[in-house]
Amino acid sequence: MVTICPAKETDFLEEAAHYTFPLTVVRGGVGASTQRNVIIRHATDTDLMVFLDDDYIADPDFLLEVERLFISQPDIVIATGDVIADGAQGIGITLDDAKRMVETLPPQPEEMLQNVFNGYGCNMIVRMSEARRHGILFDEALPLYSWWEDVDFSRRLAPFGRIVKSNRLRGVHMGSKSGRSPGQRLGYSQVANVVYMMQKGTVPLGVGTLRIARNVFANMTRQFIPEPWVDRRGRFVGNLKAIRDCLYSPADPRKCLEL
Protein backbone atom coordinates (compact mmCIF):
# COMPACT_ATOMS: atom_id res chain seq x y z
CA MET A 1 0.00 0.00 0.00
CA VAL A 2 1.30 3.45 -0.95
CA THR A 3 -0.03 6.37 1.08
CA ILE A 4 0.57 9.96 -0.02
CA CYS A 5 0.01 13.05 2.10
CA PRO A 6 0.44 16.11 -0.14
CA ALA A 7 1.11 19.51 1.40
CA LYS A 8 -1.22 21.25 -1.04
CA GLU A 9 -4.15 20.13 -3.18
CA THR A 10 -2.14 20.76 -6.33
CA ASP A 11 0.85 18.67 -5.19
CA PHE A 12 -0.85 15.44 -6.21
CA LEU A 13 -3.68 15.05 -8.69
CA GLU A 14 -5.59 11.84 -8.01
CA GLU A 15 -7.35 11.91 -11.36
CA ALA A 16 -3.96 11.82 -13.10
CA ALA A 17 -2.78 8.76 -11.18
CA HIS A 18 -3.04 5.40 -12.93
CA TYR A 19 -1.19 2.78 -10.91
CA THR A 20 -1.52 -0.98 -10.64
CA PHE A 21 -0.89 -1.00 -6.87
CA PRO A 22 -3.18 0.23 -4.04
CA LEU A 23 -2.82 3.97 -3.58
CA THR A 24 -4.37 6.11 -0.84
CA VAL A 25 -4.24 9.88 -0.56
CA VAL A 26 -4.68 11.35 2.92
CA ARG A 27 -4.73 15.03 3.73
CA GLY A 28 -3.81 16.99 6.80
CA GLY A 29 -1.81 19.98 7.93
CA VAL A 30 1.26 21.30 6.16
CA GLY A 31 4.68 20.36 7.48
CA ALA A 32 6.96 17.33 7.32
CA SER A 33 6.21 16.14 10.87
CA THR A 34 2.47 16.72 10.57
CA GLN A 35 2.20 15.00 7.19
CA ARG A 36 4.21 12.00 8.38
CA ASN A 37 1.92 11.66 11.40
CA VAL A 38 -1.20 11.83 9.23
CA ILE A 39 0.15 8.82 7.33
CA ILE A 40 1.05 6.95 10.54
CA ARG A 41 -2.40 7.48 12.02
CA HIS A 42 -4.01 6.28 8.82
CA ALA A 43 -1.93 3.13 8.35
CA THR A 44 -2.85 1.43 11.63
CA ASP A 45 -2.11 -2.15 10.54
CA THR A 46 1.24 -1.56 8.86
CA ASP A 47 4.22 -3.66 9.98
CA LEU A 48 6.86 -1.56 8.25
CA MET A 49 6.52 2.01 7.08
CA VAL A 50 8.88 3.28 4.40
CA PHE A 51 9.07 7.06 4.35
CA LEU A 52 10.25 8.33 0.96
CA ASP A 53 10.41 12.00 0.03
CA ASP A 54 8.69 12.89 -3.22
CA ASP A 55 12.09 13.76 -4.69
CA TYR A 56 13.70 10.42 -3.82
CA ILE A 57 14.19 7.86 -6.61
CA ALA A 58 14.67 4.38 -5.19
CA ASP A 59 16.35 1.32 -6.67
CA PRO A 60 13.63 -1.02 -8.03
CA ASP A 61 14.78 -3.63 -5.48
CA PHE A 62 14.45 -1.20 -2.57
CA LEU A 63 11.27 -2.66 -1.03
CA LEU A 64 12.40 -6.26 -1.51
CA GLU A 65 15.60 -5.41 0.32
CA VAL A 66 13.65 -3.65 3.09
CA GLU A 67 11.50 -6.75 3.67
CA ARG A 68 14.49 -9.08 3.68
CA LEU A 69 16.45 -6.87 6.08
CA PHE A 70 13.70 -6.44 8.68
CA ILE A 71 12.77 -10.13 8.62
CA SER A 72 16.39 -11.21 9.07
CA GLN A 73 17.23 -8.58 11.70
CA PRO A 74 14.32 -8.38 14.20
CA ASP A 75 16.24 -6.00 16.50
CA ILE A 76 16.27 -3.20 13.90
CA VAL A 77 13.74 -0.43 14.56
CA ILE A 78 14.89 2.07 11.91
CA ALA A 79 16.86 1.57 8.72
CA THR A 80 18.10 4.08 6.22
CA GLY A 81 19.80 3.52 2.90
CA ASP A 82 22.83 4.45 0.85
CA VAL A 83 22.05 7.74 -0.91
CA ILE A 84 24.31 7.35 -3.91
CA ALA A 85 23.79 11.00 -4.89
CA ASP A 86 22.23 13.76 -2.79
CA GLY A 87 21.08 16.91 -4.53
CA ALA A 88 20.24 18.46 -1.15
CA GLN A 89 23.97 19.08 -0.76
CA GLY A 90 24.17 21.10 -3.96
CA ILE A 91 22.22 22.56 -6.83
CA GLY A 92 19.91 19.55 -7.04
CA ILE A 93 19.55 16.61 -9.41
CA THR A 94 17.07 16.47 -12.27
CA LEU A 95 14.53 13.67 -12.51
CA ASP A 96 16.09 12.35 -15.71
CA ASP A 97 19.56 12.30 -14.17
CA ALA A 98 18.29 10.62 -11.00
CA LYS A 99 16.56 7.90 -13.02
CA ARG A 100 19.68 7.38 -15.08
CA MET A 101 21.81 6.96 -11.95
CA VAL A 102 19.43 4.38 -10.52
CA GLU A 103 19.09 2.50 -13.81
CA THR A 104 22.87 2.15 -14.12
CA LEU A 105 23.53 0.92 -10.58
CA PRO A 106 25.87 -2.09 -10.39
CA PRO A 107 24.62 -5.40 -8.99
CA GLN A 108 23.79 -5.47 -5.30
CA PRO A 109 26.94 -5.51 -3.14
CA GLU A 110 27.57 -7.83 -0.22
CA GLU A 111 25.51 -6.46 2.64
CA MET A 112 27.16 -4.12 5.12
CA LEU A 113 25.16 -2.75 8.04
CA GLN A 114 26.40 0.28 9.92
CA ASN A 115 24.92 1.43 13.21
CA VAL A 116 24.04 5.11 12.82
CA PHE A 117 22.74 7.94 15.01
CA ASN A 118 19.55 8.49 13.02
CA GLY A 119 17.63 7.64 9.88
CA TYR A 120 17.76 10.08 6.98
CA GLY A 121 14.22 11.33 6.41
CA CYS A 122 14.30 11.11 2.61
CA ASN A 123 14.47 7.31 2.89
CA MET A 124 13.70 6.01 6.37
CA ILE A 125 12.07 2.70 7.28
CA VAL A 126 10.38 2.25 10.66
CA ARG A 127 9.27 -0.91 12.45
CA MET A 128 5.85 0.38 13.40
CA SER A 129 5.14 -2.17 16.16
CA GLU A 130 7.83 -0.54 18.30
CA ALA A 131 6.78 3.00 17.43
CA ARG A 132 3.16 2.21 18.34
CA ARG A 133 4.08 0.32 21.51
CA HIS A 134 5.93 3.33 22.85
CA GLY A 135 3.61 6.01 21.43
CA ILE A 136 6.29 7.61 19.27
CA LEU A 137 5.20 10.07 16.59
CA PHE A 138 7.00 12.90 14.83
CA ASP A 139 7.08 16.08 16.89
CA GLU A 140 4.58 18.52 15.40
CA ALA A 141 6.13 21.40 17.33
CA LEU A 142 8.67 21.32 14.48
CA PRO A 143 6.76 23.22 11.76
CA LEU A 144 7.04 23.42 7.98
CA TYR A 145 10.24 21.78 6.71
CA SER A 146 10.66 20.39 10.28
CA TRP A 147 14.45 20.60 10.33
CA TRP A 148 15.88 17.49 12.08
CA GLU A 149 12.50 15.82 12.67
CA ASP A 150 14.08 12.57 11.46
CA VAL A 151 16.82 12.89 14.09
CA ASP A 152 14.35 13.59 16.89
CA PHE A 153 12.13 10.64 15.92
CA SER A 154 15.12 8.32 15.56
CA ARG A 155 16.58 9.18 18.95
CA ARG A 156 13.26 8.64 20.73
CA LEU A 157 12.98 5.18 19.14
CA ALA A 158 16.67 4.33 19.63
CA PRO A 159 16.30 2.84 23.16
CA PHE A 160 14.12 0.07 21.73
CA GLY A 161 16.34 -1.30 18.98
CA ARG A 162 19.06 -0.69 16.41
CA ILE A 163 19.22 2.12 13.86
CA VAL A 164 21.20 1.03 10.83
CA LYS A 165 22.33 2.12 7.41
CA SER A 166 22.29 -0.56 4.72
CA ASN A 167 24.38 -0.38 1.55
CA ARG A 168 21.73 -2.47 -0.25
CA LEU A 169 18.98 0.14 0.18
CA ARG A 170 20.03 2.42 -2.64
CA GLY A 171 18.60 5.52 -4.24
CA VAL A 172 19.05 9.11 -5.36
CA HIS A 173 17.78 12.15 -3.46
CA MET A 174 17.08 14.85 -6.02
CA GLY A 175 17.14 17.60 -3.39
CA SER A 176 14.34 19.68 -4.89
CA LYS A 177 14.51 23.28 -3.66
CA SER A 178 10.83 24.13 -4.20
CA GLY A 179 9.51 22.52 -1.01
CA ARG A 180 12.06 23.98 1.39
CA SER A 181 11.51 26.83 3.81
CA PRO A 182 12.60 30.38 2.87
CA GLY A 183 16.00 31.53 4.10
CA GLN A 184 15.13 33.20 7.40
CA ARG A 185 12.68 30.51 8.45
CA LEU A 186 15.09 27.70 7.66
CA GLY A 187 17.92 29.55 9.39
CA TYR A 188 15.75 29.97 12.47
CA SER A 189 14.91 26.26 12.45
CA GLN A 190 18.59 25.30 12.07
CA VAL A 191 19.15 26.72 15.56
CA ALA A 192 15.82 26.66 17.40
CA ASN A 193 14.87 23.10 16.44
CA VAL A 194 18.19 21.71 17.62
CA VAL A 195 18.17 23.68 20.87
CA TYR A 196 14.60 22.46 21.46
CA MET A 197 15.75 18.85 21.03
CA MET A 198 18.68 19.37 23.38
CA GLN A 199 16.35 20.87 25.98
CA LYS A 200 13.98 17.92 25.83
CA GLY A 201 16.85 15.44 25.83
CA THR A 202 16.59 13.74 22.45
CA VAL A 203 19.84 15.19 21.12
CA PRO A 204 23.03 15.24 23.24
CA LEU A 205 24.47 18.65 24.02
CA GLY A 206 27.71 18.01 22.13
CA VAL A 207 26.00 16.73 18.99
CA GLY A 208 23.52 19.60 18.87
CA THR A 209 26.03 22.33 19.63
CA LEU A 210 28.39 21.10 16.91
CA ARG A 211 25.60 21.04 14.31
CA ILE A 212 24.43 24.54 15.22
CA ALA A 213 28.00 25.85 15.05
CA ARG A 214 28.52 24.32 11.61
CA ASN A 215 25.28 25.76 10.26
CA VAL A 216 25.91 29.25 11.62
CA PHE A 217 29.53 29.28 10.45
CA ALA A 218 28.57 28.11 6.94
CA ASN A 219 25.84 30.73 6.59
CA MET A 220 27.97 33.52 8.05
CA THR A 221 30.97 32.90 5.79
CA ARG A 222 29.12 32.03 2.57
CA GLN A 223 26.65 34.91 2.65
CA PHE A 224 29.16 37.10 0.81
CA ILE A 225 29.59 34.64 -2.09
CA PRO A 226 26.47 32.44 -1.75
CA GLU A 227 25.47 29.51 -3.89
CA PRO A 228 22.79 30.69 -6.35
CA TRP A 229 20.28 28.21 -4.93
CA VAL A 230 20.80 29.10 -1.22
CA ASP A 231 19.69 32.24 0.63
CA ARG A 232 22.74 32.28 2.90
CA ARG A 233 22.13 35.80 4.19
CA GLY A 234 18.52 34.98 5.03
CA ARG A 235 19.60 31.82 6.82
CA PHE A 236 22.25 33.71 8.80
CA VAL A 237 19.72 36.34 9.87
CA GLY A 238 17.39 33.54 10.93
CA ASN A 239 20.25 31.91 12.86
CA LEU A 240 20.89 35.12 14.77
CA LYS A 241 17.21 35.64 15.60
CA ALA A 242 16.96 32.11 16.94
CA ILE A 243 20.11 32.48 19.04
CA ARG A 244 18.69 35.69 20.54
CA ASP A 245 15.35 34.07 21.32
CA CYS A 246 16.92 30.92 22.80
CA LEU A 247 19.11 32.99 25.12
CA TYR A 248 16.09 34.61 26.77
CA SER A 249 13.51 31.81 26.83
CA PRO A 250 13.11 28.08 26.09
CA ALA A 251 13.42 27.28 22.40
CA ASP A 252 10.16 27.42 20.48
CA PRO A 253 10.58 26.16 16.88
CA ARG A 254 7.13 27.52 15.97
CA LYS A 255 8.43 31.09 16.19
CA CYS A 256 9.87 30.61 12.71
CA LEU A 257 6.28 31.04 11.47
CA GLU A 258 6.48 34.70 12.52
CA LEU A 259 9.30 35.42 10.07
Steps between C-alpha positions, in 0.01 A plus 500: 500500500630845405367792703560859390444809712543806276567840654267674256207388286701563185799291614330177398217461252309179568324507165839491326618194692474164325685238702467124527563498877271623783536874546345714774513877528456647848495868581592696807700799613807632323842406632728197484425381855126558470473328162701200619271466802188517283635199310590313821155553648339380180708185453408330828574142391835559332798290612764710327466857383736627232519878495618627161516867407328589175840587353661166587549244221548152642668194352228266364615239755467743791182354654613140452820585683305676777285190558799267501696721740225543760407131494862392545584763763209520750692738730503780240247777566615750235697450181624751250670444168803593295422829324726461200448865402344776710385815326416655838873562539520702180305646213269199479464206263252486214246220476656368180847495654373332817327228298812448294713458813262242643466312171878465469566377854734199519375169640417493869815496716563268792294637786665734748300637792624803688352615829412868461370783719181555301308415186513744210146625443508478120517120528423370848337169591331455838389184679158629595429245776769663714395854413138421591592311817685801634268768358768660284391746232680783324508818706250744351655788693754492215309690228528520122820336373542361857879521505643189675162333559658175379774532763253570780278205403799268464646586839168446678472154341869415549463351853282223357722363225772561243516781245698391197613609158496232231709518183235291320225761543605728218357810340545859388373804690430770244506775763220708350517860623132585446368339819755646740445785742609855406840615623413667830255231605741219421783685673283542808416129498868404462556642849167494684405144404832361618498697825143378559615139457793552735267650760263205485787252500474330162825645367819505712644841578824436311329372186252787488751773576736377228221494240383850591857631483552347156176644365563849636862503383404383149227762465713779646800438274315413178253788508751719316543254210188280534400207286232618254249252642552589871389814685805504727439852629139418584608184679765689698247763607267220606786337693564821691132552583475147634815537710358821650166338578657185648719707732198662665242220506460127426531420131174514308542374140155636409630857522644452152141543376520866605782572255 
